[in-house]
Every structure is written in C-alpha cells, then in structure tokens.
Amino acid sequence: MAKAERRTVDLSAYPDLVVIYLGQRVSSLKGLRTLFKLGPAINRAIAAKPDGLLLHEQIVWGLFPPHVGMRQYWRDFDSLERWARSLPHQGWWKQFLRDTGGTGFWHEAYFMRGGMEAIYDSIENPRGFAAFAPLERARGPLFSARTRAGVEGEPTVPDPLPEEELYRS
C-alpha cells in the first residue's frame, strides 16, 4: 500500500491570476456546424500563444447534446480582456452575439485577488452559478466582465460590440 504523495503549488508569482471556464452547448442541428467550425479556429488562436495565457485545456461536459469547452489560466485580467477584445476572438464574439449559430455560450471567471463573474448566453439548462444563484439581465454595469468582476480601471481595448449597438433595434 502506498501513501498519497501530496503536493501543492506556489502561486506567489501570479498575484493577479485569473482562471476562466468557458463552455459552448449545441442547442440545434445548426449548432453542430458552428461547433465544428469554431473548434479548429480556437486551436489555431491558442497555438499563437496569446500574451498572458499561461495554460489552455480542453474539456467535454457532455456529448448528447454536445457541450464542450475549455479552462484557461491567465496571468491577469488585462491580458485576458485584451485578447478577448481583439481578433480573432472579437470576430467570434460579435458573430455569436448577433446569431448564436444554434449554440449557447457561458463562462465563469475566478480571480486570485478575490471575486468571480459569469455570463450565460442562450443557455437553456442552468450551469455553474446559474444553477443556484438568481439570474439577472446582463445590461448596464452587468454587461461587461470588467464591471461584473469589480476590476478597477478602464479597458485597454474597446468593447467589440457595445451594449447600445447589440440591443439597437
């Protein structure tokens, strides 16, 4: 019988670490095409080693219907936000917000300095925080991850699709 070899990590070099889980769930047949098109594009973007991305891992939550995602570790929120608001991510996000492509998307972010934030876009079955906490419309100060998380300062890159443009008739 062997005793467990317990280890831990020294995260002191990462005081602003952000861990983010992202998921995309197929909600119609069209969503399969969306998922298969986006997967290779995400892999190419990650292979380019975005500044601040420390680790990217693929995750499968379910196959029927397909629900896949990733866990990412970022050096800090500014790096994550800069990447999310630049190409190619900016293009994916704008397209999704205008047409979900038969999928739903969610993310949850956890901050080393404290705090958490999440978004659930067209997710029918509650996941994560949404399974136990009241849902609110992501409008006004709740529209942006920066303000939901209480991260101070202004974004270094503008929002790819401002709230006013998204909800304009």
ZILINJO-V70378 format. One record per pair of residues at least 4 apart in sequence whose ideal C-beta (glycine too) atoms are under 8 Angstrom apart, sorted by the first residue. I is the first residue (numbers start at 1). J is the second residue. Records with the same first field share a line. If there is no record, write none. Layout:
# ZILINJO-V70378
I = J / J
This chain:
# ZILINJO-V70378
11 = 17 / 112
14 = 54 / 75 / 112
15 = 112 / 113
16 = 75 / 76 / 77 / 111 / 112 / 113
17 = 54 / 73 / 74 / 75 / 76 / 111 / 112
18 = 73 / 74 / 76 / 77 / 80 / 109 / 110 / 111 / 112
19 = 71 / 72 / 73 / 74 / 109 / 110
20 = 71 / 72 / 74 / 80 / 107 / 108 / 109 / 110
21 = 59 / 69 / 70 / 71 / 107 / 108 / 109 / 128
22 = 69 / 70 / 71 / 72 / 105 / 106 / 107
23 = 59 / 61 / 67 / 68 / 69 / 105 / 106 / 107 / 127
24 = 34 / 35 / 38 / 67 / 68 / 69 / 103 / 104 / 105
25 = 31 / 61 / 62 / 65 / 66 / 67 / 103 / 104 / 105 / 106 / 123 / 125
26 = 31 / 32 / 34 / 35 / 65 / 66 / 67 / 102 / 103
27 = 31 / 65 / 100 / 102 / 103 / 104 / 122 / 124
28 = 102
29 = 33 / 102
30 = 34 / 101 / 102
31 = 35 / 65 / 66 / 100 / 101 / 102 / 103
32 = 36 / 66 / 102
33 = 37 / 101 / 102
34 = 38 / 100 / 101 / 102 / 103
35 = 39 / 66 / 68 / 103
36 = 40
37 = 41
38 = 42 / 92
39 = 43 / 68
40 = 44
41 = 45 / 88 / 92
42 = 46 / 70
43 = 47
44 = 48
45 = 50 / 88 / 89
46 = 50 / 53 / 56
49 = 53
50 = 79 / 83
51 = 79 / 82 / 83
52 = 74 / 75 / 76 / 78 / 79 / 80 / 82 / 83
53 = 72 / 73 / 74 / 75 / 79 / 83
54 = 73 / 74 / 75
55 = 72 / 73
56 = 70 / 71 / 72
57 = 70 / 71 / 72
58 = 68 / 69 / 70
59 = 68 / 69 / 70 / 71
60 = 67 / 68 / 69
61 = 67 / 68 / 69
62 = 66 / 67
63 = 67
72 = 80
74 = 79 / 80
75 = 79
76 = 80
77 = 81 / 111 / 146 / 149 / 151
78 = 82 / 153 / 156
79 = 83
80 = 84 / 109
81 = 85 / 145 / 146 / 155 / 156 / 157
82 = 86 / 156 / 157
83 = 89
84 = 89 / 90 / 93 / 145
85 = 89 / 90 / 155 / 157 / 158 / 159 / 160
86 = 90 / 157
87 = 91
88 = 92
89 = 93
90 = 94 / 160
91 = 95 / 160
92 = 96
93 = 97 / 160 / 161
94 = 98 / 160 / 161
95 = 99 / 101
96 = 100 / 101 / 103 / 105 / 121
97 = 121 / 161 / 166
98 = 161 / 166
100 = 104 / 105 / 121 / 122
103 = 122
104 = 120 / 121 / 122 / 123 / 124
105 = 119 / 121 / 122 / 123
106 = 118 / 119 / 120 / 121 / 123 / 127 / 128 / 130
107 = 118 / 119
108 = 116 / 117 / 118 / 128 / 129
109 = 116 / 117 / 118 / 145 / 149
110 = 116
111 = 115 / 116 / 149 / 151
115 = 149 / 150 / 151
116 = 129 / 149
117 = 145 / 148 / 149
118 = 128 / 129 / 130 / 148
119 = 138 / 145 / 148
120 = 126 / 127 / 130 / 135
123 = 127 / 130
126 = 130 / 131 / 135
127 = 131
129 = 133
130 = 135
136 = 142
137 = 142
138 = 142 / 143 / 148
139 = 143 / 163 / 167
140 = 163
141 = 147 / 148
142 = 147 / 148
143 = 147 / 163
144 = 148 / 155 / 159
145 = 149 / 151
146 = 151 / 153 / 155
147 = 151
155 = 159
158 = 162
159 = 163
161 = 165 / 166
162 = 166
163 = 167
164 = 168
